Amino acid sequence: MLPMVKIKLTPLILVRLGGLLSGVGLQSTIYVRRKAAIVPGFDSQTSEGNTHPRKKEGKGKQRLCSLADLNMWSIIPASSLKAVMLGRAVMMSKGVTAHRLSKNVTFYMNELAPPVSQYQTKVSKDHKPLMLMLPWLGSRPQALGKYCEIYFRTGYDVLVVESEVQEFLWPRWGLEHGKRLLELLQSEPFVSRPLIVHAFSIGGYTFAQLLVHVSQDTNKYQALMQRIKGQIYDSLVVGSVETMATGLAKTVFPRAETLVKQISLLYFNMFRRQTVDYFNTSINAFWDSPITAPALFFFCENDTLSDPRAIEELIDHWRKRGIDLTAKNWEDSTHAGHLKRHQEEYLTTLEMFLHSLHFSPLKAKM
Protein backbone atom coordinates (compact mmCIF):
# COMPACT_ATOMS: atom_id res chain seq x y z
CA MET A 1 0.00 0.00 0.00
CA LEU A 2 1.33 3.44 -0.94
CA PRO A 3 2.20 5.85 1.88
CA MET A 4 -0.40 8.59 2.25
CA VAL A 5 -0.29 12.01 3.88
CA LYS A 6 -3.08 13.78 5.77
CA ILE A 7 -2.91 17.46 5.01
CA LYS A 8 -4.94 20.61 5.17
CA LEU A 9 -5.40 21.92 1.66
CA THR A 10 -3.71 25.33 1.78
CA PRO A 11 -1.38 26.82 -0.88
CA LEU A 12 1.55 26.95 1.56
CA ILE A 13 1.25 23.24 2.43
CA LEU A 14 0.89 22.35 -1.24
CA VAL A 15 4.09 24.19 -2.12
CA ARG A 16 6.09 22.79 0.82
CA LEU A 17 5.05 19.17 0.38
CA GLY A 18 5.28 19.39 -3.40
CA GLY A 19 8.94 20.34 -3.14
CA LEU A 20 9.72 17.95 -0.29
CA LEU A 21 8.15 14.79 -1.67
CA SER A 22 8.64 15.24 -5.41
CA GLY A 23 11.44 12.66 -5.54
CA VAL A 24 9.86 10.02 -3.33
CA GLY A 25 7.94 8.41 -6.18
CA LEU A 26 4.49 8.10 -4.61
CA GLN A 27 1.48 7.26 -6.78
CA SER A 28 0.09 10.43 -8.37
CA THR A 29 -3.59 11.30 -8.60
CA ILE A 30 -4.89 14.65 -9.84
CA TYR A 31 -8.57 15.43 -10.11
CA VAL A 32 -9.54 17.77 -12.92
CA ARG A 33 -12.23 18.11 -15.54
CA ARG A 34 -11.97 15.44 -18.17
CA LYS A 35 -11.70 15.78 -21.91
CA ALA A 36 -11.53 13.00 -24.44
CA ALA A 37 -8.26 11.10 -24.36
CA ILE A 38 -5.91 12.34 -27.03
CA VAL A 39 -3.35 9.54 -26.75
CA PRO A 40 -4.44 5.89 -26.80
CA GLY A 41 -3.75 4.25 -23.47
CA PHE A 42 -3.44 7.52 -21.56
CA ASP A 43 -6.01 9.37 -19.45
CA SER A 44 -6.04 12.87 -20.88
CA GLN A 45 -7.15 15.59 -18.51
CA THR A 46 -7.26 19.34 -18.81
CA SER A 47 -6.73 21.67 -15.89
CA GLU A 48 -9.26 24.48 -15.70
CA GLY A 49 -8.70 25.60 -12.14
CA ASN A 50 -10.51 22.60 -10.64
CA THR A 51 -8.46 20.24 -8.53
CA HIS A 52 -11.20 18.47 -6.63
CA PRO A 53 -12.05 14.74 -6.67
CA ARG A 54 -15.11 13.52 -8.51
CA LYS A 55 -18.00 12.25 -6.43
CA LYS A 56 -20.37 9.68 -7.88
CA GLU A 57 -23.98 10.73 -8.45
CA GLY A 58 -25.94 7.55 -8.83
CA LYS A 59 -24.97 4.86 -11.28
CA GLY A 60 -22.12 5.79 -13.56
CA LYS A 61 -22.50 9.55 -12.97
CA GLN A 62 -19.92 11.83 -11.45
CA ARG A 63 -19.68 15.44 -10.34
CA LEU A 64 -16.81 17.54 -9.03
CA CYS A 65 -16.55 17.54 -5.24
CA SER A 66 -16.14 20.88 -3.54
CA LEU A 67 -13.76 21.62 -0.70
CA ALA A 68 -16.85 21.59 1.52
CA ASP A 69 -17.36 17.93 0.59
CA LEU A 70 -13.87 17.26 1.90
CA ASN A 71 -14.30 19.41 5.03
CA MET A 72 -10.98 21.01 4.03
CA TRP A 73 -9.18 17.73 4.77
CA SER A 74 -8.28 14.97 2.38
CA ILE A 75 -6.10 11.87 2.11
CA ILE A 76 -4.26 12.23 -1.20
CA PRO A 77 -1.06 10.78 -2.68
CA ALA A 78 1.85 13.11 -2.02
CA SER A 79 3.25 13.27 -5.57
CA SER A 80 -0.03 14.72 -6.88
CA LEU A 81 0.72 17.95 -4.99
CA LYS A 82 3.50 18.90 -7.40
CA ALA A 83 1.30 18.17 -10.40
CA VAL A 84 -1.38 20.50 -9.03
CA MET A 85 1.11 23.30 -8.40
CA LEU A 86 2.84 22.89 -11.78
CA GLY A 87 -0.51 23.02 -13.53
CA ARG A 88 -1.41 26.21 -11.68
CA ALA A 89 1.98 27.79 -12.40
CA VAL A 90 1.79 27.06 -16.13
CA MET A 91 -1.92 27.82 -16.50
CA MET A 92 -1.16 31.49 -15.86
CA SER A 93 -0.46 31.71 -19.60
CA LYS A 94 -3.56 32.57 -21.58
CA GLY A 95 -4.50 30.03 -24.19
CA VAL A 96 -2.45 27.21 -22.64
CA THR A 97 -4.35 24.02 -21.82
CA ALA A 98 -2.83 21.27 -19.67
CA HIS A 99 -3.55 17.64 -20.55
CA ARG A 100 -2.43 15.06 -18.01
CA LEU A 101 -1.45 12.04 -20.13
CA SER A 102 -0.12 9.88 -17.30
CA LYS A 103 1.34 10.10 -13.83
CA ASN A 104 4.52 11.94 -14.85
CA VAL A 105 3.59 13.24 -18.32
CA THR A 106 1.76 16.52 -18.97
CA PHE A 107 1.09 18.03 -22.40
CA TYR A 108 0.66 21.81 -22.56
CA MET A 109 -1.15 22.94 -25.70
CA ASN A 110 -0.38 26.52 -26.70
CA GLU A 111 -3.69 27.14 -28.47
CA LEU A 112 -3.63 30.90 -29.02
CA ALA A 113 -0.02 31.47 -30.04
CA PRO A 114 0.66 31.03 -33.78
CA PRO A 115 3.15 28.38 -34.88
CA VAL A 116 6.75 29.56 -35.24
CA SER A 117 7.63 31.11 -38.58
CA GLN A 118 9.04 28.06 -40.36
CA TYR A 119 5.73 26.25 -39.98
CA GLN A 120 3.20 29.08 -40.34
CA THR A 121 2.18 27.88 -43.77
CA LYS A 122 1.17 24.51 -42.33
CA VAL A 123 -2.19 24.93 -40.65
CA SER A 124 -2.24 21.43 -39.21
CA LYS A 125 -1.20 21.18 -35.56
CA ASP A 126 0.51 17.92 -36.49
CA HIS A 127 3.46 19.95 -37.78
CA LYS A 128 3.68 22.50 -34.99
CA PRO A 129 7.05 22.22 -33.18
CA LEU A 130 6.96 20.42 -29.86
CA MET A 131 9.31 21.08 -26.95
CA LEU A 132 10.11 17.90 -25.03
CA MET A 133 11.08 19.08 -21.54
CA LEU A 134 12.82 16.63 -19.18
CA PRO A 135 13.13 18.35 -15.77
CA TRP A 136 15.65 17.86 -12.98
CA LEU A 137 14.77 15.63 -10.05
CA GLY A 138 12.80 17.52 -7.43
CA SER A 139 12.14 20.51 -9.71
CA ARG A 140 9.81 23.08 -8.15
CA PRO A 141 6.67 23.86 -10.15
CA GLN A 142 7.27 27.62 -10.16
CA ALA A 143 10.83 27.18 -11.44
CA LEU A 144 9.82 24.73 -14.16
CA GLY A 145 6.92 26.97 -15.15
CA LYS A 146 9.37 29.76 -16.05
CA TYR A 147 11.04 27.54 -18.66
CA CYS A 148 7.65 26.58 -20.06
CA GLU A 149 6.79 30.28 -20.37
CA ILE A 150 9.85 30.85 -22.57
CA TYR A 151 8.63 28.33 -25.11
CA PHE A 152 4.98 29.39 -24.91
CA ARG A 153 6.01 32.90 -25.97
CA THR A 154 7.96 31.40 -28.85
CA GLY A 155 4.88 29.52 -30.05
CA TYR A 156 5.70 25.97 -28.93
CA ASP A 157 3.60 23.32 -27.30
CA VAL A 158 5.44 21.72 -24.36
CA LEU A 159 5.49 18.07 -23.32
CA VAL A 160 6.84 17.73 -19.76
CA VAL A 161 8.07 14.24 -18.85
CA GLU A 162 9.24 13.95 -15.24
CA SER A 163 11.57 11.31 -13.81
CA GLU A 164 11.48 9.57 -10.45
CA VAL A 165 14.34 8.58 -8.19
CA GLN A 166 13.60 4.84 -8.43
CA GLU A 167 14.17 4.98 -12.20
CA PHE A 168 17.72 6.07 -11.42
CA LEU A 169 18.29 3.66 -8.54
CA TRP A 170 17.03 0.70 -10.57
CA PRO A 171 17.97 1.46 -14.20
CA ARG A 172 15.76 -1.29 -15.65
CA TRP A 173 12.81 0.82 -14.60
CA GLY A 174 14.51 3.81 -16.21
CA LEU A 175 14.77 1.85 -19.45
CA GLU A 176 11.08 1.05 -19.24
CA HIS A 177 10.38 4.74 -18.69
CA GLY A 178 12.49 5.60 -21.73
CA LYS A 179 10.63 3.00 -23.78
CA ARG A 180 7.25 4.45 -22.81
CA LEU A 181 8.44 7.93 -23.76
CA LEU A 182 9.68 6.63 -27.10
CA GLU A 183 6.30 5.02 -27.80
CA LEU A 184 4.49 8.21 -26.80
CA LEU A 185 6.52 10.33 -29.22
CA GLN A 186 5.58 7.91 -31.99
CA SER A 187 1.85 8.02 -31.26
CA GLU A 188 -0.81 10.59 -32.09
CA PRO A 189 -0.81 13.54 -31.81
CA PHE A 190 3.00 13.68 -31.68
CA VAL A 191 4.08 11.28 -34.41
CA SER A 192 4.54 13.91 -37.15
CA ARG A 193 5.75 16.83 -35.09
CA PRO A 194 9.27 18.31 -35.20
CA LEU A 195 10.93 18.07 -31.79
CA ILE A 196 13.38 20.02 -29.68
CA VAL A 197 14.66 18.38 -26.49
CA HIS A 198 15.46 20.42 -23.37
CA ALA A 199 16.84 18.17 -20.63
CA PHE A 200 17.96 19.30 -17.19
CA SER A 201 20.28 17.30 -14.91
CA ILE A 202 18.80 13.79 -14.49
CA GLY A 203 16.51 14.54 -17.43
CA GLY A 204 19.57 13.87 -19.58
CA TYR A 205 19.71 10.40 -18.03
CA THR A 206 16.06 9.85 -19.01
CA PHE A 207 16.85 10.87 -22.57
CA ALA A 208 19.90 8.59 -22.56
CA GLN A 209 17.61 5.68 -21.62
CA LEU A 210 15.51 6.51 -24.67
CA LEU A 211 18.68 6.58 -26.79
CA VAL A 212 19.57 3.05 -25.64
CA HIS A 213 16.43 1.78 -27.38
CA VAL A 214 17.01 3.96 -30.46
CA SER A 215 20.62 2.77 -30.78
CA GLN A 216 19.51 -0.84 -30.78
CA ASP A 217 17.36 -0.32 -33.90
CA THR A 218 18.18 2.90 -35.73
CA ASN A 219 16.25 1.81 -38.83
CA LYS A 220 13.04 1.46 -36.83
CA TYR A 221 13.45 4.89 -35.26
CA GLN A 222 14.87 6.72 -38.28
CA ALA A 223 11.83 8.98 -38.62
CA LEU A 224 12.03 10.01 -34.98
CA MET A 225 15.74 10.77 -35.27
CA GLN A 226 15.04 13.06 -38.22
CA ARG A 227 12.23 14.86 -36.37
CA ILE A 228 14.57 15.99 -33.58
CA LYS A 229 15.78 19.40 -34.78
CA GLY A 230 17.71 20.53 -31.72
CA GLN A 231 18.86 19.35 -28.30
CA ILE A 232 19.53 21.45 -25.19
CA TYR A 233 21.27 20.10 -22.09
CA ASP A 234 21.30 22.14 -18.89
CA SER A 235 23.46 20.95 -15.95
CA LEU A 236 23.88 17.47 -17.37
CA VAL A 237 24.96 14.99 -14.67
CA VAL A 238 28.28 13.73 -16.00
CA GLY A 239 31.19 12.17 -14.15
CA SER A 240 31.97 9.26 -11.88
CA VAL A 241 29.65 7.05 -9.84
CA GLU A 242 30.58 9.27 -6.89
CA THR A 243 29.25 12.26 -8.84
CA MET A 244 25.96 10.40 -9.34
CA ALA A 245 25.76 9.53 -5.63
CA THR A 246 26.47 13.15 -4.71
CA GLY A 247 23.76 14.34 -7.07
CA LEU A 248 21.27 11.90 -5.62
CA ALA A 249 22.03 12.99 -2.05
CA LYS A 250 21.95 16.74 -2.78
CA THR A 251 18.75 16.53 -4.78
CA VAL A 252 16.58 14.13 -2.82
CA PHE A 253 17.93 14.14 0.76
CA PRO A 254 20.05 17.30 1.19
CA ARG A 255 19.73 17.30 5.00
CA ALA A 256 21.47 13.93 5.20
CA GLU A 257 23.77 14.42 2.23
CA THR A 258 26.90 12.68 3.58
CA LEU A 259 25.02 9.65 4.89
CA VAL A 260 22.91 9.25 1.76
CA LYS A 261 25.97 9.59 -0.46
CA GLN A 262 27.80 6.79 1.40
CA ILE A 263 24.73 4.55 1.36
CA SER A 264 24.31 5.21 -2.37
CA LEU A 265 27.93 4.31 -3.12
CA LEU A 266 27.54 1.11 -1.12
CA TYR A 267 24.31 0.32 -2.98
CA PHE A 268 25.90 0.92 -6.41
CA ASN A 269 28.85 -1.29 -5.44
CA MET A 270 26.66 -4.13 -4.15
CA PHE A 271 24.36 -4.05 -7.18
CA ARG A 272 26.92 -3.11 -9.79
CA ARG A 273 25.50 -5.40 -12.49
CA GLN A 274 22.01 -3.99 -11.95
CA THR A 275 23.11 -0.33 -11.73
CA VAL A 276 26.59 0.73 -12.83
CA ASP A 277 26.67 -1.62 -15.83
CA TYR A 278 23.37 -0.13 -16.98
CA PHE A 279 24.70 3.38 -16.40
CA ASN A 280 27.69 2.59 -18.63
CA THR A 281 25.36 1.37 -21.37
CA SER A 282 23.38 4.62 -21.18
CA ILE A 283 26.57 6.70 -21.17
CA ASN A 284 27.83 4.92 -24.28
CA ALA A 285 24.47 5.46 -26.02
CA PHE A 286 24.63 9.16 -25.18
CA TRP A 287 28.32 9.55 -26.03
CA ASP A 288 27.75 8.05 -29.49
CA SER A 289 24.17 9.28 -29.80
CA PRO A 290 22.41 8.51 -33.08
CA ILE A 291 20.83 11.98 -32.77
CA THR A 292 23.05 14.42 -34.66
CA ALA A 293 20.86 17.54 -34.46
CA PRO A 294 22.53 20.79 -33.30
CA ALA A 295 23.12 20.86 -29.54
CA LEU A 296 23.42 23.49 -26.82
CA PHE A 297 25.09 22.85 -23.43
CA PHE A 298 24.73 24.99 -20.29
CA PHE A 299 27.16 24.18 -17.45
CA CYS A 300 29.44 25.77 -14.87
CA GLU A 301 32.80 25.23 -13.15
CA ASN A 302 31.51 24.92 -9.57
CA ASP A 303 28.80 22.27 -10.09
CA THR A 304 29.53 19.27 -7.86
CA LEU A 305 26.89 17.25 -9.72
CA SER A 306 28.45 17.82 -13.13
CA ASP A 307 32.15 17.48 -13.96
CA PRO A 308 32.94 20.39 -16.32
CA ARG A 309 35.96 18.58 -17.77
CA ALA A 310 33.80 15.57 -18.61
CA ILE A 311 31.27 17.91 -20.26
CA GLU A 312 34.06 19.46 -22.33
CA GLU A 313 35.27 16.01 -23.39
CA LEU A 314 31.75 15.14 -24.52
CA ILE A 315 31.44 18.43 -26.39
CA ASP A 316 34.78 17.85 -28.14
CA HIS A 317 33.75 14.29 -29.07
CA TRP A 318 30.44 15.45 -30.54
CA ARG A 319 32.14 18.22 -32.52
CA LYS A 320 34.55 15.67 -34.01
CA ARG A 321 31.49 13.67 -35.07
CA GLY A 322 30.29 16.72 -37.01
CA ILE A 323 27.54 17.88 -34.64
CA ASP A 324 26.94 21.64 -34.67
CA LEU A 325 27.48 22.51 -31.02
CA THR A 326 27.13 25.60 -28.81
CA ALA A 327 28.30 25.74 -25.19
CA LYS A 328 27.84 28.30 -22.43
CA ASN A 329 30.01 27.85 -19.34
CA TRP A 330 30.01 30.03 -16.20
CA GLU A 331 32.70 30.19 -13.54
CA ASP A 332 30.11 30.45 -10.81
CA SER A 333 26.49 29.36 -11.08
CA THR A 334 23.94 26.89 -9.68
CA HIS A 335 23.02 23.38 -10.79
CA ALA A 336 19.85 23.65 -12.90
CA GLY A 337 19.65 27.28 -11.83
CA HIS A 338 21.55 29.09 -14.59
CA LEU A 339 18.43 30.91 -15.80
CA LYS A 340 17.91 32.44 -12.36
CA ARG A 341 21.58 33.32 -11.83
CA HIS A 342 22.37 34.53 -15.36
CA GLN A 343 19.01 35.31 -16.93
CA GLU A 344 20.11 37.70 -19.69
CA GLU A 345 23.01 35.51 -20.86
CA TYR A 346 20.89 32.38 -20.67
CA LEU A 347 18.02 33.82 -22.71
CA THR A 348 20.36 35.42 -25.27
CA THR A 349 22.25 32.15 -25.79
CA LEU A 350 18.99 30.21 -26.06
CA GLU A 351 17.53 32.72 -28.51
CA MET A 352 20.58 32.57 -30.77
CA PHE A 353 20.48 28.77 -30.70
CA LEU A 354 16.79 28.60 -31.60
CA HIS A 355 17.37 31.19 -34.32
CA SER A 356 20.11 28.99 -35.79
CA LEU A 357 17.49 26.24 -36.08
CA HIS A 358 15.41 28.64 -38.20
CA PHE A 359 12.78 29.08 -35.51
CA SER A 360 11.44 32.46 -34.37
CA PRO A 361 13.48 34.19 -31.65
CA LEU A 362 12.06 34.76 -28.17
CA LYS A 363 9.39 37.45 -28.37
CA ALA A 364 9.82 38.85 -24.86
CA LYS A 365 12.10 38.79 -21.85
CA MET A 366 11.00 37.05 -18.68
CORTAMO-V132032 format. One line per field, one symbol per residue. phi: phi as a letter, one per 30 degrees, with the letter a starting at -180 (. if undefined). psi: psi as a letter, one per 30 degrees, with the letter a starting at -180 (. if undefined). burial: 1 if it has 24 or more other ideal C-beta (glycine too) atoms within 12 Angstrom, else 0. Layout:
phi->???
psi->???
burial->???
This chain:
phi->.ddbbcbcdbedddddddddcdcdiddcbbcbdcbddcbeiccdbbdbicbcddcdbidicbbddcdddchibacbddddddddddedddddddiccccddaecbbccccdcddededcddcddddcdecccccdddiddedddeddeeeddddjddbccbccbdddddbeedddddddddedddccdccdccdbbcbcchddddddddddeddddadddceddedddcabbbchedbkddddddddddddcbddbedddddddddddddcedcbdddedddddddeceddcdebbccabdccdcbdddddddddddddddjddbbbbbcdbabehbddddbeddddddddddddddicddddadd
psi->kkklkklkileeeeeeeeeegfgfhlkkkkjlkklkkfkkfkjkkkkhgkhklkkkiajgkllkklfeefhgkljlkeffeeeeeeeeeeffkkgkkkjjeaegkkkjkifeklllefgffjekffgkkkjjkjllkgkkeeeeeeeeeefeffgllkjkjllleffefifeeeeeeeeeeeeefglkgffgkkkkkjkkcffeeeeeeefeeeffifeegeeeeffjflkkjjhkjkaleeeeeeeeeeeeiffheeeeeeeeeeeeeeheefdeeeeeeeeeeeehkfjglklkkkllfgjffjjeeeeeeeeeeeeffgkjkkkjkkejakkggeeeeieeeeeeeeeeeeefghlklkfll.
burial->000010101000111011111111110111111000011001111110011110000000000000000000010111111111111111101001111111111111110011110010000010111111111111111111111111111111111111111111101101101111111111101100111111111111111111111110000010011011111111111110101111111111100000011001100100000011011011101110111011111111001111110110011001000010111111001111111001000110111011001011110000
